[in-house]
Amino acid sequence: MAYFQRRMDGIERGGKIAADVFCVLLLGVMALGCLGVLPGIITSVLVVLGVLTIDYFTADPDDTVAGVVR
């Protein structure tokens, strides 16, 4: 699935980017506060990669072929 769907306009794309940046910053600050500097950075990177992986494999209504696993 593409990060932006075809039917999204500029405002929706900007809002999606802003929400993602806010979530990454919030998770990073919480990880740094709870785990320390190095483990917090490592944990933040792993969480962001996990969320992007889930977002990539989630089906999109705009996809032409349904039920295909990548």
Buried (B, 14 or more C-beta within 10 A) or exposed (E): BEEEBEEBEEEEEEEBEEEBEEEBEEBBEEBBEEBEEEEBBEBBEEBBEEBEEEEEEEEEEEEEEEEEEE
